Amino acid sequence: MSSKPSTPAPTVITLTLPEADSETKTGTLLVQRGDLARVHQFTYTRIADLTEVMAEALVALSGVEANPPIIPEAPPPKPPPTKKVAAPTPPAEPTVDVPLKKGTKAVKISHLKIVGGETDAAAYRQAVLLAGKLIEGKLWDGDSPIRIDDVYALAKKMKHLTERDLSLFTLTDFVLVGATDAADTNFTVDDLDEDDEPLTLEPPRQPAASTNGHHRANGASDQTALL
């Protein structure tokens, strides 16, 4: 069964004649057939001139149909820019304020470790004071990790050393330098209660039980003082 021929699209002519007082008048003629159209702007003096204008418009539309313009496809809309989600800022490492003669120095907890000897809160408070003396003596800047093997033995070494005396030594004469995988003391800033006894460089007078099961007399180790 043959299909019926398609009906040609009708020709639509839209004529616009604005009112004008002059003898020469202007007008606009839109000729459209299907998807193609052509617009003509013209001048005329008599109504009879419009027939000639429409004839020229139809001829021009036929030329457009014979060679239709190629209209490029519009590019697809660009997706909206995605907002970059900032990575969450890791929490700042807690610090301990090391007392100095003038003010304090904030030192990261991980930069001041006790790896031997007594490791209770009192020993850590003593370590904080010793750290201040190392900073005052220009041996340590407080920004690199150090490890104290025995707090009270170190206190005994440094008890009578002045800042001038400390200039004769190096940092490694007193502490171990650099990070380690050894267990930390697991103290926090809250363990250093302001209501605790004042910090001093005096080693404890009473025997203290070590966390490793050994006892030390007068809180000092067997290590010999430097001076």
N, C-alpha and C positions, 0 to 999 in steps of 0.2 A: 504494500500500500504506500503510494507516494505521499510525502508530506506536502502540506499546503505552502505555497510561497509566502515568505514573510511580507507583511505590509510595510512599505517604505515609511520612514518617519516623516511626519508633516513638516513643512517649512513655516517657521514662526517669524513674523516681521513685527518689530516693535519700533514705532516711529514717535520720536519726541520732538515737539516744536515749541520751544519757549516763546512767550509773548515778547515782542519787540516793537518799538515805535519807528525804527528806521526802515527804509525801503529794502535794504539787504538784510535778510534774516538768516539765522543759523538753526541747524537741527541735528539730531542724532538718530541714526538708523541702525538697529540691531537685527541682523538676519541670523537665524539659528535653525539647524536641522540635525537632529540627533545630538551627538556629543560635540559637534563642531559649530562654531559661530564666528561672526565677523562684525565689527562695529565700524560704522562710517560716520564721520562728522562732515557736514556739508553746509554750503550757503545757497540760498535761493531768493528769488524775487517774486516768483509766481507759484501758485499751487500746482500748475501744470508741470513745473520742473521736478516735482517729486516723483513722477512716473519714471523719468530718466534716471533719477538717483536710485530708485529701487531696482531697476534693471541692472545698473552697474553693480549694486550690492549682491544680486543673485549670481552674476557672472563671477564676481570675486569669491563668493562662497564656494562655487563649483571648483575654482582653482585650489582652494584650501582642501576640499574633499579629495581632489586628485593627488595632492601631495600634502597629506596631513603632517603637522609638526610633531616632532618626537619630544615628548615631555618626560624628562627623567623622573624616576620614582623618588619620592621624598625619602631621605635617609631615616632609618628607624630612630625613634627618640632615644636619647642617651639615658641610661639608668642613672638615677640620682647618686651622687657620690656617697660612698659608705663612710660613715664616721669611724675613725680609728679609736678603738677602745684602749685607753691607756692601761698599761700593766699595773696591777696593784703595787703600791710602794711597800717594800718589806718593812716590818717594824724595826725601829732603831734598837740597836743593842744597848742594854742598860749599862750605865757607867757608875763608877764610884768616885767621889770627890776626894782626891789626895791632898791633905793639908800641906801648905807651903808657908814660908815666912810671910809672903805677900799673896794672900788669896788662896785659891785651890786650883788643882788641875784635874779635869775630868778624864778618867782613864777607863777604857772598856774593861768589863769584868773578865773577858777572855784574855786580856793582855797582862793579867796579874794572877798567876796560878801558884798554888802550893802543891808540890809533887812528892813531898816526904815529910817526916816528922809529924808534929801536931797539925791537925787540919780542922780544928773546931773554929767557932766564930771568933773567940779571943785571939787565936793565932792569925786569923785573916785580918783582924783589926790591927794587929802588930805588923803584918805584911804591908798594910796600907801606909803606915807611918814610915816603915823602912823604904818604901817606894818613894815617898816624899823626900827622904834624905838623899836617895840616889839622883832624883831630879835636881835638887838644890846643888848637889856636887857636880852637876854637868855630865854625869855618867850615863844618864838615861833621859830620853825625851818624853817618855810616857806614851808614845805612839807605836811602839813595837812590842811584841809579846816577850815577857820574861817569866822564868819559873824559879821559884825558891825551893831549894831542896830541904832546908830546915830553918824555919822562921826564927826560933830562939837562938840557934847557933849563929845565925846571921846577925841577930841583934847584939849578941856578945861581941862579935867581930867589930861591928860598927859603932859600939857604944861610945868610945873615946875618940873617934875619928872626926875631925873638923872638915869643913868644905875644902880647905887647903890640903889637908891630908888625903882626901879622896881624889884629888887631881893626880896623885902619884899612882893610882890604880886604874884598871880598866873595868868595864861592866862585868866581864866574865870572871873577874876575881871574886865576885860576890854572888852572882846569879847565873842561871842557865839562860841562854838567849835563843829565841825562835819558838815557833809553835811546836806542839807535840801531840801525840795521840794518847798521852797518859790521861788518866781520869782527872777531871777537874774537881775543885773543892766543892762545887755545886752551891756556893753561897750566892746570895743576891744582896742587893743594896739594902733590902729590908732587914737582913740579918745584922747589919751594923746599926743597932739601935742607938739613938742619941743619948738614951738614959744609961747606957753601959758605962763601965769605968773608963776614965780618961786613958788615952793611948800613951804609953811610955816605951822607952827602949830597954826597960829592965826586963830580963827574963823572969818567968814565974819562980817563986821561992819554994812552992810545994811541988812534990813529984806529981806529974800529970800522966795519966794513962793514955798511951798512943792508940790511935784507931787501928793500928796493925798488930796490936796485942803486946807490944814491948813497952817498957817503962823507961823514962829518962829522968835522971836525977837533976833537980833544980831546973828542969825545962831545957837543958842545954844538951847538945849532941856531943858525940865523941870527936867531932871535927875540930882541929886545932885552929885557934884564932890566927889571923894574918899578922897581927902585930904582937 
